Amino acid sequence: MKKINSLPARVLLSWMFLGGAVARAEDPKYPDGLSAQVPVIQRVSQAAPYTVPAGKNLYIVNLAGSNHRCGVARLNCYLTASGASNLLNPFLGEPNNPIILGPGAVVASTSPAIAFDINGFLVAAQVVPVVKDLVPGASYTVPSGMNLHLLRLGVSLSAISPPNLTVGGVGVSVSTAEPVPVAGGQTVVNSGDSWVTMIAYLKPQ
């Protein structure tokens, strides 16, 4: 293989490498970047929850095996985290965005008979995960100076229709493959007929 010794070529290769690293670090799906990952492959249950370590954000990128099918089958079980009722949405299947949980979040099943196999990784926490239940008519106002990036929604298994979030009276689709940004000062409203769990993160503007 011919060696590349010219300065312009070496600079170009360095720029391509660094540019790729920057692009990955700025991926809105992975706002903390992908360096220094600690893989997490863990079965969580009601009796054996998983707690996110201090200083880390947990990215759940997949649920493996048959143990997580209760959401799709609409059985009475949920994958929960601290302050949130359900991280899953059987209406939409599994959207192409991770679940991000912050330091100290406790992940568990609500059913003693059902466990969940989570696949993901830990990285140093930089953004602030927001995992919050919104009952019908409830709202969340994005703090000034921050952008909220909506990743996905968890829903009640007894819901009769898909979730309906609005910002300024305009519908927001969280079923797409990319996070939805909401500017500081704007208010996200649950305009649907059942509660939802909003899964998002805050990042400075």
C-alpha beads as a LAMMPS data file, in Angstrom:
LAMMPS data file: protein, C-alpha beads

205 atoms
204 bonds

1 atom types
1 bond types

-500.0 500.0 xlo xhi
-500.0 500.0 ylo yhi
-500.0 500.0 zlo zhi

Masses

1 110.0

Atoms # bond

1 1 1 0.000 0.000 0.000
2 1 1 1.345 3.412 -0.946
3 1 1 2.028 5.701 2.009
4 1 1 0.480 9.156 2.121
5 1 1 3.257 11.555 2.991
6 1 1 2.129 14.879 1.578
7 1 1 1.050 17.459 4.118
8 1 1 -2.211 18.387 2.319
9 1 1 -3.240 14.723 2.175
10 1 1 -2.465 14.158 5.855
11 1 1 -4.388 17.314 6.777
12 1 1 -7.332 16.151 4.683
13 1 1 -7.368 12.746 6.358
14 1 1 -7.164 14.365 9.801
15 1 1 -10.018 16.707 8.905
16 1 1 -12.129 13.765 7.698
17 1 1 -11.462 11.822 10.904
18 1 1 -12.120 14.732 13.221
19 1 1 -15.098 15.843 11.205
20 1 1 -16.622 12.408 11.548
21 1 1 -16.006 12.435 15.293
22 1 1 -17.636 15.851 15.612
23 1 1 -20.580 14.749 13.513
24 1 1 -21.107 11.705 15.731
25 1 1 -20.774 13.786 18.877
26 1 1 -23.425 16.199 17.590
27 1 1 -25.895 13.497 16.538
28 1 1 -29.201 14.611 18.125
29 1 1 -29.979 10.988 18.944
30 1 1 -26.754 10.692 20.953
31 1 1 -26.127 14.188 22.334
32 1 1 -23.556 13.020 24.899
33 1 1 -21.398 11.553 22.136
34 1 1 -20.327 7.962 21.686
35 1 1 -16.836 7.936 23.158
36 1 1 -15.890 5.975 26.293
37 1 1 -19.055 3.883 26.235
38 1 1 -19.705 1.274 28.910
39 1 1 -22.019 -1.389 27.435
40 1 1 -25.096 -2.349 29.443
41 1 1 -26.878 -5.650 28.734
42 1 1 -29.139 -6.155 31.689
43 1 1 -32.344 -7.940 32.650
44 1 1 -34.511 -5.751 34.865
45 1 1 -37.541 -6.839 36.842
46 1 1 -39.675 -5.651 39.727
47 1 1 -37.405 -7.451 42.202
48 1 1 -34.139 -6.585 40.425
49 1 1 -34.203 -3.000 39.102
50 1 1 -31.256 -1.218 37.501
51 1 1 -29.979 2.117 38.808
52 1 1 -28.060 4.464 36.503
53 1 1 -24.671 5.288 38.102
54 1 1 -23.776 8.779 39.276
55 1 1 -22.363 11.040 36.596
56 1 1 -23.654 8.838 33.757
57 1 1 -26.530 8.857 31.283
58 1 1 -27.973 5.514 30.219
59 1 1 -28.940 5.093 26.559
60 1 1 -31.368 2.196 26.013
61 1 1 -31.142 1.420 22.309
62 1 1 -32.991 -1.886 22.160
63 1 1 -35.124 -4.373 24.088
64 1 1 -34.144 -7.971 23.422
65 1 1 -35.881 -11.321 23.669
66 1 1 -39.500 -12.184 24.384
67 1 1 -39.657 -10.836 27.910
68 1 1 -40.554 -7.306 26.812
69 1 1 -43.611 -8.297 24.772
70 1 1 -46.095 -7.371 27.475
71 1 1 -46.351 -3.858 26.041
72 1 1 -47.268 -5.120 22.597
73 1 1 -49.674 -7.713 24.012
74 1 1 -51.194 -4.990 26.242
75 1 1 -50.721 -7.010 29.396
76 1 1 -50.709 -5.160 32.691
77 1 1 -47.007 -4.400 32.895
78 1 1 -44.820 -1.410 32.174
79 1 1 -41.145 -0.599 31.887
80 1 1 -40.769 2.268 34.328
81 1 1 -38.104 4.720 35.398
82 1 1 -37.999 7.154 38.281
83 1 1 -40.848 9.626 37.826
84 1 1 -42.260 7.920 34.746
85 1 1 -45.064 5.391 34.325
86 1 1 -44.131 3.700 31.042
87 1 1 -41.210 3.995 28.617
88 1 1 -42.863 1.985 25.824
89 1 1 -45.457 2.714 23.143
90 1 1 -47.252 -0.304 21.630
91 1 1 -49.094 1.954 19.152
92 1 1 -45.892 2.786 17.305
93 1 1 -43.647 -0.187 17.975
94 1 1 -40.069 0.787 18.732
95 1 1 -39.094 4.149 17.176
96 1 1 -35.548 4.699 16.044
97 1 1 -34.540 6.884 18.980
98 1 1 -32.920 5.833 22.249
99 1 1 -34.384 6.176 25.718
100 1 1 -32.029 8.428 27.705
101 1 1 -32.125 8.174 31.498
102 1 1 -30.113 10.330 33.882
103 1 1 -27.952 9.589 36.919
104 1 1 -29.870 7.855 39.708
105 1 1 -32.803 6.792 37.517
106 1 1 -34.173 3.403 38.565
107 1 1 -35.413 1.149 35.752
108 1 1 -37.826 -1.666 36.633
109 1 1 -40.872 -3.667 35.587
110 1 1 -44.217 -3.075 37.269
111 1 1 -45.125 -6.757 37.005
112 1 1 -43.609 -9.422 39.286
113 1 1 -43.955 -11.928 36.440
114 1 1 -42.433 -9.929 33.562
115 1 1 -38.810 -8.863 33.084
116 1 1 -37.273 -6.618 30.428
117 1 1 -33.931 -7.220 28.698
118 1 1 -32.378 -3.818 28.044
119 1 1 -29.469 -3.254 25.663
120 1 1 -27.600 0.017 25.777
121 1 1 -24.614 1.876 27.125
122 1 1 -23.460 4.424 29.676
123 1 1 -21.620 7.647 28.833
124 1 1 -20.587 10.698 30.841
125 1 1 -23.679 12.847 31.426
126 1 1 -23.669 16.183 29.629
127 1 1 -27.289 16.748 28.610
128 1 1 -30.198 16.614 31.068
129 1 1 -32.686 13.790 30.400
130 1 1 -36.372 14.642 30.863
131 1 1 -38.668 11.684 31.553
132 1 1 -42.023 13.022 32.691
133 1 1 -45.638 11.877 32.819
134 1 1 -48.251 14.206 31.344
135 1 1 -51.913 13.550 32.071
136 1 1 -54.498 14.840 29.555
137 1 1 -54.331 18.639 29.470
138 1 1 -51.043 18.775 31.387
139 1 1 -48.094 20.696 29.976
140 1 1 -44.336 21.151 30.198
141 1 1 -42.659 24.498 29.508
142 1 1 -39.121 24.345 28.167
143 1 1 -36.740 26.372 30.368
144 1 1 -35.359 29.599 28.931
145 1 1 -31.996 29.212 27.239
146 1 1 -32.541 25.500 26.589
147 1 1 -33.892 23.392 23.740
148 1 1 -35.986 20.316 24.477
149 1 1 -35.400 17.389 22.113
150 1 1 -38.353 14.968 22.085
151 1 1 -37.187 11.391 21.551
152 1 1 -40.207 9.174 22.103
153 1 1 -43.414 8.707 24.102
154 1 1 -44.580 6.013 26.478
155 1 1 -48.332 5.505 26.726
156 1 1 -50.989 3.896 28.844
157 1 1 -51.794 0.371 27.674
158 1 1 -55.479 1.197 28.135
159 1 1 -55.317 4.189 25.777
160 1 1 -57.920 4.080 23.014
161 1 1 -56.079 6.331 20.581
162 1 1 -52.468 7.266 19.786
163 1 1 -50.846 10.056 21.825
164 1 1 -51.317 13.670 20.753
165 1 1 -48.749 16.281 21.776
166 1 1 -49.076 19.893 20.657
167 1 1 -46.888 22.999 20.826
168 1 1 -48.747 26.272 20.344
169 1 1 -51.770 24.337 19.119
170 1 1 -49.723 22.591 16.418
171 1 1 -49.331 18.822 16.450
172 1 1 -45.939 17.280 17.184
173 1 1 -45.116 13.832 15.814
174 1 1 -42.757 11.842 18.007
175 1 1 -43.096 8.742 15.809
176 1 1 -40.455 9.922 13.355
177 1 1 -36.904 8.650 13.159
178 1 1 -35.369 11.910 14.388
179 1 1 -35.742 13.829 17.675
180 1 1 -38.097 16.818 17.549
181 1 1 -36.602 20.083 18.927
182 1 1 -38.752 22.499 20.939
183 1 1 -37.362 25.955 21.757
184 1 1 -36.946 27.448 25.211
185 1 1 -40.105 29.158 26.444
186 1 1 -42.430 26.997 24.351
187 1 1 -44.947 24.713 26.038
188 1 1 -45.610 21.068 25.191
189 1 1 -49.217 20.046 25.917
190 1 1 -50.760 16.597 26.130
191 1 1 -53.828 17.137 23.953
192 1 1 -54.746 13.454 23.895
193 1 1 -57.246 11.438 25.913
194 1 1 -54.817 9.504 28.144
195 1 1 -51.554 10.057 29.971
196 1 1 -48.222 9.850 28.193
197 1 1 -44.625 9.615 29.342
198 1 1 -42.533 12.239 27.572
199 1 1 -38.957 11.036 26.931
200 1 1 -36.601 13.840 25.944
201 1 1 -33.504 15.791 26.925
202 1 1 -32.529 19.399 27.505
203 1 1 -29.512 21.005 25.864
204 1 1 -28.371 24.650 25.951
205 1 1 -29.326 26.667 22.881

Bonds

1 1 1 2
2 1 2 3
3 1 3 4
4 1 4 5
5 1 5 6
6 1 6 7
7 1 7 8
8 1 8 9
9 1 9 10
10 1 10 11
11 1 11 12
12 1 12 13
13 1 13 14
14 1 14 15
15 1 15 16
16 1 16 17
17 1 17 18
18 1 18 19
19 1 19 20
20 1 20 21
21 1 21 22
22 1 22 23
23 1 23 24
24 1 24 25
25 1 25 26
26 1 26 27
27 1 27 28
28 1 28 29
29 1 29 30
30 1 30 31
31 1 31 32
32 1 32 33
33 1 33 34
34 1 34 35
35 1 35 36
36 1 36 37
37 1 37 38
38 1 38 39
39 1 39 40
40 1 40 41
41 1 41 42
42 1 42 43
43 1 43 44
44 1 44 45
45 1 45 46
46 1 46 47
47 1 47 48
48 1 48 49
49 1 49 50
50 1 50 51
51 1 51 52
52 1 52 53
53 1 53 54
54 1 54 55
55 1 55 56
56 1 56 57
57 1 57 58
58 1 58 59
59 1 59 60
60 1 60 61
61 1 61 62
62 1 62 63
63 1 63 64
64 1 64 65
65 1 65 66
66 1 66 67
67 1 67 68
68 1 68 69
69 1 69 70
70 1 70 71
71 1 71 72
72 1 72 73
73 1 73 74
74 1 74 75
75 1 75 76
76 1 76 77
77 1 77 78
78 1 78 79
79 1 79 80
80 1 80 81
81 1 81 82
82 1 82 83
83 1 83 84
84 1 84 85
85 1 85 86
86 1 86 87
87 1 87 88
88 1 88 89
89 1 89 90
90 1 90 91
91 1 91 92
92 1 92 93
93 1 93 94
94 1 94 95
95 1 95 96
96 1 96 97
97 1 97 98
98 1 98 99
99 1 99 100
100 1 100 101
101 1 101 102
102 1 102 103
103 1 103 104
104 1 104 105
105 1 105 106
106 1 106 107
107 1 107 108
108 1 108 109
109 1 109 110
110 1 110 111
111 1 111 112
112 1 112 113
113 1 113 114
114 1 114 115
115 1 115 116
116 1 116 117
117 1 117 118
118 1 118 119
119 1 119 120
120 1 120 121
121 1 121 122
122 1 122 123
123 1 123 124
124 1 124 125
125 1 125 126
126 1 126 127
127 1 127 128
128 1 128 129
129 1 129 130
130 1 130 131
131 1 131 132
132 1 132 133
133 1 133 134
134 1 134 135
135 1 135 136
136 1 136 137
137 1 137 138
138 1 138 139
139 1 139 140
140 1 140 141
141 1 141 142
142 1 142 143
143 1 143 144
144 1 144 145
145 1 145 146
146 1 146 147
147 1 147 148
148 1 148 149
149 1 149 150
150 1 150 151
151 1 151 152
152 1 152 153
153 1 153 154
154 1 154 155
155 1 155 156
156 1 156 157
157 1 157 158
158 1 158 159
159 1 159 160
160 1 160 161
161 1 161 162
162 1 162 163
163 1 163 164
164 1 164 165
165 1 165 166
166 1 166 167
167 1 167 168
168 1 168 169
169 1 169 170
170 1 170 171
171 1 171 172
172 1 172 173
173 1 173 174
174 1 174 175
175 1 175 176
176 1 176 177
177 1 177 178
178 1 178 179
179 1 179 180
180 1 180 181
181 1 181 182
182 1 182 183
183 1 183 184
184 1 184 185
185 1 185 186
186 1 186 187
187 1 187 188
188 1 188 189
189 1 189 190
190 1 190 191
191 1 191 192
192 1 192 193
193 1 193 194
194 1 194 195
195 1 195 196
196 1 196 197
197 1 197 198
198 1 198 199
199 1 199 200
200 1 200 201
201 1 201 202
202 1 202 203
203 1 203 204
204 1 204 205
